[in-house]
C-alpha cells in the first residue's frame, strides 16, 4: 500500500519543466491580453520583468504606471524564484530592459522569450501579429 501511495505521489508532483511550461503558458496568455488591452485602451502597454517576477504597465502622460484596475494583469512572482528570463528581439531596447511594449497597432515586433530554471528551459515565440506559442 505504501509503495502504491508513493508512486501516486510521484506522478502527482509536477517536474520543474512542467511547472516552467505552466508558467510560460500563463505568461503567453497574459501577453496576449496585454496586447489586446493596448489596442482597446489606445495606450501603450508593457510587460516588464523584475527580480523574481513580472508586472504589466500602461503609459499615462509619458509615465509608465503599473496596471491596477485589471486583476488579470496584476504583478506576479515566478513559480521558482530562481527563474531567469531573457528576451531575444531585434528591438535592442526591449532586450536590454527586459520589457516588451505593445502599441496601439495590431502589429508589433516579433520576439522570443526564454524562461530558464537550471538546465530546464521553455520559450514563448511571438510572431508580432498576436500569436504566442509555448515551446
URZI-V254026 format. One record per residue. N is the residue number from 1. PSI is psi as a letter, one per 30 degrees, with the letter a starting at -180 (* if undefined). OMEGA is omega as a letter, one per 30 degrees, with the letter a starting at -180 (999 if undefined). Layout:
# URZI-V254026
n = [N:N]
psi = [PSI:PSI]
omega = [OMEGA:OMEGA]
This chain:
# URZI-V254026
n = [1:2:3:4:5:6:7:8:9:10:11:12:13:14:15:16:17:18:19:20:21:22:23:24:25:26:27:28:29:30:31:32:33:34:35:36:37:38:39:40:41:42:43:44:45:46:47:48:49:50:51:52:53:54:55:56:57:58:59:60:61:62:63:64:65:66:67:68:69:70:71:72:73:74:75:76:77:78:79:80:81:82:83:84:85:86:87:88:89:90:91:92:93:94:95:96:97:98:99:100:101:102:103:104:105:106:107:108:109:110:111:112:113:114:115:116:117:118:119:120:121:122:123:124:125:126:127:128:129:130:131:132:133:134:135]
psi = [e:e:e:e:e:e:e:e:e:e:f:f:k:k:l:e:e:e:e:e:e:e:e:e:e:e:e:e:e:e:e:e:e:e:e:e:e:e:e:e:f:h:k:k:k:k:k:k:k:a:e:g:a:l:l:k:l:k:j:j:h:g:k:k:k:k:j:f:f:j:e:f:h:l:k:k:l:l:e:j:f:g:k:k:k:l:k:j:l:f:j:e:e:e:e:e:f:h:k:k:k:k:a:f:l:f:k:a:k:l:l:k:k:k:k:k:j:b:f:k:l:k:l:j:k:k:f:f:g:g:k:k:k:k:*]
omega = [l:l:l:l:l:l:l:l:l:l:a:a:a:l:l:a:l:l:l:l:l:l:a:l:l:a:a:l:l:l:l:l:l:l:l:l:l:a:a:a:a:l:l:l:a:l:a:l:l:a:a:a:a:l:l:a:l:a:l:l:l:l:l:l:l:l:a:a:l:a:a:a:l:l:a:l:l:l:l:a:a:l:l:a:l:a:l:a:l:l:a:a:l:a:a:a:a:l:l:a:l:l:a:a:a:l:l:a:l:l:l:l:a:l:a:l:a:a:a:l:l:l:l:l:l:a:l:l:l:l:l:a:l:l:999]
